[in-house]
Amino acid sequence: MKLAKVATAVATSRRENARAMLEAGRMSVAGVRALLERRVETLRETLAELRLVGKLMHHAGARESVAHVDELARGVLQLALSGERELKGMATSTQGEALGILARRLQADLAEFRRLSRTSFRQYR
């Protein structure tokens, strides 16, 4: 194989690497954006729940409000844990997809390197 063909193959591989990095970067940015949007939405939902609880406690009176504090605290904790699990799942999924793109590109690079090394250096054996 001529040196020009090897250089062309290397240049093509570099372009593909750059494309894969850009795609993985875009995917990561989109994932972070979705994560932040969901976090804001979760905070809004939590604040709305707290406002509602405050109104209910105000209307129920002090004695009944104190009796329900444990129940309300458990509910808020369950809501928070549920939200965190959802966000963790979103982050894991996005990272996995971005890393998958890079892993596939690395495999393609290795396959190309093996192919080039078999054909290019055969003449020197």
C-alpha positions, 0 to 999 in steps of 0.5 A: 500500500502506498504512503498516500493511501495510508495518509488518506486513511489516517486523515479519514480516521481523524475526521471520523474521530472528530465527528464521534467526539462532537456527537458524544459532546452534543449528546452529553450537553443534551443530557445535562440540559434534560437533567437540569430541566427535570431538576427545576421541574422537580423543585417546582413540584416540591415547592408547590407541594410544600405550599399546599401542605402549609395551607392545609396545616394553617387550616387544620390548626396547630394540634392536628398539624403536629400530629401529621408532621411525621406523615408529611415528612415521610411523604416529602422524603419519598418524593425526594428519593424518587426524584433522585432515582429518576435523575440518576437514571437519566444521567446514567443513560446519557453517559452510557450513550455518549460512551457507546459512541466513543467506544464504537469509534475506538473499535473502528479505529483499531480495526482500521489500524489492524487492516492498515498494518496488515496491508502496509507493512506486508512488503517489509516482511 
